[in-house]
Amino acid sequence: MRIQMRLSRPAVVAMQEYKKIKFADPDAKVTNGYLIGMAFKSIKHELTQIDWIKTNSITIPNVTENNDESLDSLQTALNIEASILQDIEELQRDFMIVFGTKKMFKPFVIKLILFAAILKEQNILVLKEETDLE
């Protein structure tokens, strides 16, 4: 499924960092859609346990404090598997409740998916407290 969107600068930086983590090469020849699909699949089983508020505000080395002026937001067309896109849209609806908003944009959801995948790779993904799950 092909969708158009503008990804924020933090999402672009997170994509590059995730590419470095997974392929040891920031210039690996993989599409952005494939990379986002990989990131989503890596966290899919923890989706309901992830503390998304903390994931949005946590400092991620080489990502959230990246000051590289050459990186900017990115207008892109993403080819994403239909099933992944459906899951992202479901997460988008869940995020409206989590963040208490009436509208939630896909680029924000994709940014948090990338952040969560990076944090998981670094073994610092923040999960909800056990008492929060009941």
Buried (B, 14 or more C-beta within 10 A) or exposed (E): EEEEBEBBBBBBBBBBBBBBBBBEEEEEEEEBBBBBBBBBBBBEEEBEBBBBEEBBEBEBEBBBEBEEEEEEEBEBEBBBBEEBBEBBEEBBEBBEEBEEEEEBBBBBBBBBBBBBBBBBBEEEBBBBEEEEEE
